[in-house]
C-alpha cells in the first residue's frame, strides 16, 4: 500500500513527466531487448525535477516510502528514492547514526540497477560510510555476477580518492581489467582518472603495469585529461 508521501511524490513526478523526454530516456538508457536497461520503464521526468521533489519530501519520507519507490518499475521513482535516501543518510551521518540507511541501501542493492542510480549513490552513501571501516564488501561486489554491483564497487572508491586514498581503486581496477561490459570499463577509467588528478604517480605506475591489458575504453577514460604527449604514448602501447 502506498503511503501518503509516496502518493504525493508519484503525483508530482507524473505532473512533470513528458512524453518526449520519456522516449528520449528509453533510448539513452538502452531499454531495448538485449540492451543493459532492457525493460526499464520511464515517466519522462528531468533529473533536476526529481532532485527538487526529493528535497521537498525527504524530511517526511520514511523507510517504507523509500523502499516502495525503489521497488517501482519506473526508473524516475527509483532515482528519486536514491536522492531521498542520500538526504536521509547525510542527515543521520551528522548525528552519528546513519546505519539504518546504509542497511536499507544494501538491502535494496538489486534495485540500484542502472548506471545513474549507482553513480548518484555509491560514493556518497557507501563510500562515505566505509571511509574508516573494513572494505571487504567492495571486493565481494566487484566479483559478483551483477554488473551493477560491480559498478557500485568501483564508483564507491570516488569518496576515498577525494581523501587521497587510492589503494582500493587500484586493487578493484585490477580485478575489473577483463570485465566484459563497456559500462564497467567507463566507470573504472573514470575512477582511475579521478585518482590521477590527486596522485598522478600511482596511476602512471598502474598504467605501466597494465596498459597493454586494459580495454581501450577504460584506457581512454583514464588518460582523458593527461597531456597530449602522455595520451599518445599510452595509446601507442595498446
C-alpha positions as CSV (number, residue, x, y, z in Angstrom):
1,X,0.0,0.0,0.0
2,X,1.3,3.4,-0.9
3,X,1.8,5.9,2.0
4,X,0.6,9.5,1.6
5,X,4.2,10.8,1.0
6,X,4.8,8.2,-1.8
7,X,1.5,9.2,-3.4
8,X,2.5,12.8,-3.3
9,X,5.9,12.1,-4.8
10,X,4.5,10.0,-7.6
11,X,1.8,12.6,-8.3
12,X,4.5,15.3,-8.7
13,X,6.6,13.0,-10.9
14,X,3.7,12.5,-13.2
15,X,3.0,16.2,-13.3
16,X,6.5,16.9,-14.5
17,X,6.5,14.0,-17.0
18,X,7.0,14.5,-20.7
19,X,6.3,12.0,-23.5
20,X,9.2,13.4,-25.5
21,X,11.6,13.0,-22.6
22,X,10.2,9.5,-21.9
23,X,11.1,8.4,-25.4
24,X,14.5,10.1,-25.2
25,X,15.3,8.4,-21.9
26,X,14.3,5.0,-23.1
27,X,16.8,5.4,-26.0
28,X,19.5,6.9,-23.8
29,X,19.3,4.2,-21.1
30,X,19.2,1.4,-23.6
31,X,15.9,-0.2,-22.8
32,X,15.5,-2.3,-26.0
33,X,15.7,-6.1,-25.9
34,X,19.3,-7.3,-25.2
35,X,20.5,-3.9,-24.0
36,X,21.6,-3.2,-20.5
37,X,18.4,-1.4,-19.5
38,X,16.1,-3.8,-21.1
39,X,12.5,-3.5,-19.8
40,X,13.1,-0.4,-17.7
41,X,10.2,2.0,-17.7
42,X,10.3,5.8,-17.7
43,X,7.9,8.5,-16.8
44,X,9.9,11.2,-18.7
45,X,11.0,13.5,-15.8
46,X,14.2,15.5,-15.7
47,X,16.8,14.9,-13.1
48,X,16.6,18.5,-11.7
49,X,12.8,18.0,-11.2
50,X,13.5,14.7,-9.4
51,X,16.1,16.3,-7.2
52,X,13.6,19.1,-6.3
53,X,10.9,16.6,-5.5
54,X,13.3,14.6,-3.3
55,X,14.4,17.8,-1.5
56,X,10.8,18.8,-0.9
57,X,9.7,15.5,0.6
58,X,12.8,13.9,2.2
59,X,12.0,15.0,5.7
60,X,8.6,13.4,5.9
61,X,9.5,10.4,3.8
62,X,10.2,7.3,5.9
63,X,11.9,4.0,5.3
64,X,8.8,2.5,3.8
65,X,8.4,5.4,1.4
66,X,11.9,4.8,0.1
67,X,11.5,1.1,-0.1
68,X,8.3,1.4,-2.1
69,X,9.8,3.9,-4.5
70,X,12.9,1.6,-5.0
71,X,10.5,-1.3,-5.8
72,X,8.9,0.7,-8.6
73,X,9.2,-0.4,-12.2
74,X,9.7,3.3,-13.1
75,X,13.3,4.5,-13.3
76,X,12.5,8.0,-12.0
77,X,10.8,6.7,-8.9
78,X,13.9,4.7,-8.1
79,X,16.3,7.6,-8.7
80,X,14.1,10.0,-6.7
81,X,14.2,7.4,-3.9
82,X,18.0,7.4,-4.1
83,X,18.0,11.2,-3.8
84,X,15.8,10.9,-0.7
85,X,17.9,8.2,0.8
86,X,21.0,10.3,0.3
87,X,19.3,13.2,2.2
88,X,18.4,10.8,5.0
89,X,21.9,9.3,5.1
90,X,23.6,12.7,5.3
91,X,21.3,14.0,8.0
92,X,21.8,10.9,10.1
93,X,25.6,10.9,9.4
94,X,25.9,14.3,11.0
95,X,24.1,12.9,14.1
96,X,26.4,9.8,14.2
97,X,23.7,7.2,13.4
98,X,23.5,6.5,9.7
99,X,23.5,2.7,9.9
100,X,19.7,2.4,9.3
101,X,20.1,4.0,5.8
102,X,23.3,2.0,4.9
103,X,21.4,-1.2,5.8
104,X,18.5,0.0,3.6
105,X,20.9,0.7,0.7
106,X,22.4,-2.7,0.9
107,X,19.1,-4.5,1.4
108,X,17.8,-2.8,-1.8
109,X,21.0,-3.0,-3.7
110,X,19.4,-5.0,-6.5
111,X,17.1,-2.1,-7.2
112,X,20.1,0.2,-7.9
113,X,20.1,-1.2,-11.3
114,X,21.3,1.4,-13.8
115,X,24.4,3.5,-14.0
116,X,22.8,6.8,-12.9
117,X,21.3,5.1,-9.8
118,X,24.8,3.7,-9.0
119,X,26.7,6.9,-9.7
120,X,24.2,9.0,-7.6
121,X,24.6,6.9,-4.5
122,X,27.6,4.6,-4.3
123,X,30.4,7.0,-3.2
124,X,28.1,9.4,-1.4
125,X,26.5,6.7,0.8
126,X,28.6,3.5,0.8
127,X,31.9,5.3,0.2
128,X,31.3,7.8,3.0
129,X,30.3,5.0,5.4
130,X,33.3,2.8,4.6
131,X,35.9,5.6,4.9
132,X,37.1,4.3,8.3
133,X,35.9,0.8,8.1
134,X,36.7,-2.6,6.6
135,X,36.1,-2.5,2.8
136,X,35.9,-6.2,2.0
137,X,32.3,-5.8,0.9
138,X,33.6,-3.9,-2.2
139,X,35.6,-6.9,-3.3
140,X,32.6,-9.1,-2.9
141,X,30.6,-6.7,-5.0
142,X,33.3,-6.5,-7.6
143,X,33.4,-10.3,-8.0
144,X,29.6,-10.6,-8.2
145,X,27.8,-11.7,-11.3
146,X,25.8,-8.4,-11.3
147,X,27.3,-5.7,-13.5
148,X,25.5,-3.1,-11.3
149,X,27.1,-4.4,-8.1
150,X,30.5,-4.4,-9.9
151,X,29.9,-0.7,-10.8
152,X,28.9,0.1,-7.2
153,X,32.2,-1.4,-6.0
154,X,34.4,0.8,-8.3
155,X,32.3,4.0,-8.1
156,X,32.3,3.8,-4.3
157,X,36.1,4.5,-4.4
158,X,35.5,8.1,-5.5
159,X,34.9,9.0,-1.9
160,X,38.3,7.5,-0.8
161,X,40.1,9.1,-3.8
162,X,38.9,12.5,-2.6
163,X,40.8,11.8,0.6
164,X,43.9,10.8,-1.5
165,X,43.4,7.2,-0.6
166,X,43.9,5.3,-3.9
167,X,44.6,1.8,-2.6
168,X,41.1,0.4,-3.3
169,X,40.7,2.0,-6.7
170,X,43.9,0.4,-7.8
171,X,43.1,-3.1,-6.5
172,X,39.5,-3.0,-7.8
173,X,40.6,-1.7,-11.2
174,X,43.0,-4.7,-11.5
175,X,40.1,-7.0,-10.7
176,X,37.9,-5.4,-13.3
177,X,40.5,-5.3,-16.1
178,X,38.9,-8.1,-18.0
179,X,35.3,-7.3,-17.3
180,X,33.1,-7.9,-20.4
181,X,30.9,-4.8,-20.3
182,X,31.7,-1.3,-21.6
183,X,29.9,0.4,-18.7
184,X,32.4,-1.1,-16.3
185,X,35.3,-0.1,-18.5
186,X,33.9,3.5,-18.4
187,X,33.4,3.6,-14.7
188,X,36.8,2.1,-13.9
189,X,38.6,4.5,-16.3
190,X,36.6,7.4,-14.7
191,X,37.8,6.4,-11.2
192,X,41.4,6.0,-12.4
193,X,41.2,9.4,-13.9
194,X,39.9,10.8,-10.6
195,X,42.8,9.2,-8.8
196,X,45.3,10.6,-11.4
197,X,44.1,14.1,-10.5
198,X,45.1,13.6,-6.9
199,X,48.0,11.3,-7.2
200,X,49.4,11.1,-10.8
201,X,52.4,8.9,-9.8
202,X,50.3,5.9,-8.7
203,X,48.2,6.0,-11.8
204,X,51.3,6.2,-14.1
205,X,52.7,3.2,-12.2
206,X,49.4,1.3,-12.7
207,X,49.4,2.1,-16.4
208,X,53.0,0.9,-16.8
209,X,52.0,-2.5,-15.5
210,X,48.5,-2.8,-17.1
211,X,48.1,-0.6,-20.1
212,X,48.6,-3.5,-22.6
213,X,45.7,-5.4,-21.0
214,X,43.3,-2.6,-20.4
215,X,40.2,-2.3,-22.5
216,X,40.5,0.6,-24.9
217,X,37.6,2.5,-23.4
218,X,38.9,2.1,-19.9
219,X,42.3,3.5,-21.0
220,X,40.7,6.4,-22.9
221,X,38.7,7.4,-19.9
222,X,41.8,7.1,-17.6
223,X,44.1,9.3,-19.7
224,X,41.5,11.8,-20.9
225,X,42.9,14.8,-19.0
226,X,46.6,13.9,-19.4
227,X,48.9,15.8,-21.7
228,X,48.6,15.1,-25.4
229,X,52.1,13.6,-25.2
230,X,51.1,11.1,-22.5
231,X,47.9,10.2,-24.2
232,X,49.6,9.3,-27.4
233,X,52.3,7.4,-25.5
234,X,49.8,5.2,-23.7
235,X,47.6,4.7,-26.7
236,X,50.6,3.6,-28.7
237,X,51.1,0.7,-26.2
238,X,47.6,-0.7,-26.9
